[in-house]
Amino acid sequence: MVHAMTGAQALPGRRLIKSRGTGEEHWRTDFLGLRSDGQMKNAPQAFLIEMSPNETIVPHFHEVDQFQVFVAGGGGLGRNNEIAHPIAVHYADHHTGYGPINAGPQGFSYFTLRAKTDSGAVYLHQPGYREQLKPSKRRHRLAPVTLSTEPVLLNLSSAALEPLFEGQQKEPDGLGAFMLRMGPNMQTAGPDPRGTGGQYYLVANGSLECNGKSYPAWSTVFIDPAEAPLEVRAGPQGLEALILQYARQDS
């Protein structure tokens, strides 16, 4: 099954919420799924967080693997004081602590993308967090991403699929992240999701055309691991899309 949502559809639902870790306020927009209700679900979950100026999200972990894509504003993650490039991709295994996330004076915005709906963050400053830890590979990955200028994208002569994480070809469970770059109206098949835990396509530039629909920048498309590779067509302005691939669920 393919799950998809455009920014134009999702952003009218933007709302102000309080962080469960600090009580500070920021904005949340749900793209796929809903805010965690304390139960893990076998359904994709994707949302956009837009942090307030100088806000901090304190260190924590989740029960599920997740990608985060930082897309606007500026700030830092953990020991990385400044990670915007203007886009950066972060991955953390389940039960693997990360943070803090520190927003700069212009705020900091990022997508959180999960193949499974998480039960809610476990904060490392709260008592009892150690009892909730489970075995994990404890992988962290962080990669900057540069988008093409308009004339470069319009004049691409062939599609390119660029691995983002060093050594990801050797990951036996399918974990990986890619940047797909395509010129106007080009067509290609994406990586095979079978043998993985599923894939997100996050459109960063131009538009993605599939199944008779057009998905412009900041659209999310999730591909279940039982599906065939996505048949992708770039729109008239070309396409740059992140492909975020999860480890197999049995690993």
N, C-alpha and C positions, 0 to 999 in steps of 0.2 A: 504494500500500500504506500502511496505517496501522500504526504501531508504538507500543505503549503499555505503561506500567508504573506501578503504584501504589506509594506509599511503603511500604504494609504488605507488599508483595511484595519490595521492594528492600532495606529497612533491615535485615532479618536478615543480609544479606551485608556489613554495615559492617565494615571492617577497618582496622587501624593500618598506615600505610605511611610511608616516608621520602621527603621531598621530594628530587627529583633535582637541585635547584639548591643546597640548603643542607644536606641531611642531617637537617633537623629532622623530627619526627614529627607527623602529623595523621591524621585519619580520612577514609576514602573509601568511598562507597557507589555502586556502578554501577547505573544505571537502564536504559540502553540501551547495547549494545556493551560492550567491555572496555577495560582500560588499554592505552594505545598500546604497540605492539611494535616501533616503528621504521619501520612502513609506513603510508602513507596509504591508506585504504579508502573506497570509495563506499558507506558505510553510516552511519546516524546514530549519534552517541555522546553520551550524557547521563550525568552523574554529579554527586554531591553531595560537596563537600569541607567538612569541619568542622575548622577550624584550631585549634591549641592556643593557650592564652593567650599573648599578646604575641609570637606567631610572625610571621615575615616571609617572604613569598614574593617572591623577588628579580625585577627586571625581566627580561622575556623576550618572545618572540613565537612564533606558531604558523604552520604552513603553510596552515591553513584559517581561514575566517571563524568567529567564535564569539560567542555571547551568554553573559554571566554574570549571574545573578540572586542578589543578596545578600539573605538571608532571616532571619538570626538572629545574635545577638551584636552586635558593633560593631567598627568599624575604619575604615581609610582605604585609598584607591586613588590612587597617584601623588600629585599635589598636593592631592587632596581628602582632608583629614584625617579627616573623618567623613562617611560616605555612607549609613548606615542610616537608613530613613525610615518605617516599619521595613523596607521593601523598596526596592531600587534595581536598575535594569537597566543593564548595561554591554555595549557592543558594540565589537569591534575587528576590522578587516579582517585578512585573512591577511598575513603578513610585516610586521606592524605592532607595534612594541614597546609594552608598557604595564607598569605597576607602579612601585614595589613595592606589594604588598597587605600591609597591616599589621593584625594582629589586636589587639584590645584585651584587657583582663584577663579578660573573659568569653568569649573566643574569637570567631571570625567564621566564618559558614557561607555557602556560596554554591553554586548549581548552575552547572555548565558545560554548555552545550548546543551541539552541532555537527551540521550536516547531513552532514558527512563526518568519518570518524575520522582524527584527526591522527596524525602520525608521532612526535610528542614535542616538548616545548618546546625552544627554542633560547635559551640564557641570554646576556644582553648582557655579563656579566662574564667570559665564557669566550672564549678565543682562537678565531678563525676564524668568528665569527658573521656578520661582514659578507659573507663569501663565500657565505653561505646566503640572503641577502636576494634577493628578486625584486620586480618591479614590483607596486605595489599602490596603491589610492586612499588608503590610510593613514587611513581614517576611524575616529574614536573618537566614541562617543555615550554619554552617561550621563544617566539620568532617574530621579528619585525617584517612588515609587508609594505612594499612600495607600489602604488598604483601608476598606471601609464597615463601620460598626458593624452588629451583628446586626439591630436593628429597621429600620435604613435599607435594608439588603439585602432583608429580608423584605417591605418595602413599596414596592419599585420598581414603577413603573407601566409601564415599557417598557425594552427592551434598549438599551444604549448601547455604542458602540465608540469608544474614545478614543485618538487617536494620542499616542504618548509622546515621540517625537523631533521637535524643531522642524525644519520644512522637509522632513519625510520624504515628503510628497506629491510633491515634485519630484525624488525619486531615480529616475532612469530605469531602474535595474536591479531595482527591486522591494524594496529594503531598507526595513524598517520594523518598528515595534513598537507594539502596541496593548494596551489593557486592555479586556476585554469584561466588562460588568456586566449581570446578568440577575436578575430576581426569580424566586421559586419557580415551577418547572415551565414557565417560558417556553421558547419554541423560536425558533431563528433559524439562518440559514446563516452560517458564518464567511466571512472574506475568501477570494477565489479564489486558491489556491496556484499555479495555472497561470500561467506567466510569471515565476515566482520560483524560488528555489533550494530551496523547501520551507518548512514552517512547524512550529514547536513550539507546542503549547498547554501551559502550565504552570498547573495549578489552584492558586490562592492562597486561595480562600475558597469554602465551600459544596462543591458537587460538579457534575461534568460527566457527562451521560448521553449515550452514543452507542453505536451498534451493539449495543444490548441490554446494555451494561455500565455500571457506575457508577465514576467516578474521583473520589475525594475529594481534599482538599488535599494538595499536593505530589506529585500524579501528573503524569507526563509523557506527552504524546501527540504523535508526529511524523507529519506528513502529507507524503507524497512530492509533488514538483511536478507529477506527471502526474495526480494525483487531482482529483476535483471538490471544491468547497467542503464542508467538514465540516458536517453537520447536527447542531446542538448543541441539547441540551435541558438546562435547569438542573434540579438536584435540588430536593427539598422545602425546602431552606434557601437556595435561590438559588445564584448562581454568580458568582465573579469569577476570570477566567483571563487570564493574559498570553498574547498571541499574538505570537510572535517570528518574523519573516519574513526569509529570507535572500535575498541578491542572486542573480540568475540565474547558473547555473554556467558559462555561456558568456561571462560579462562579466568 
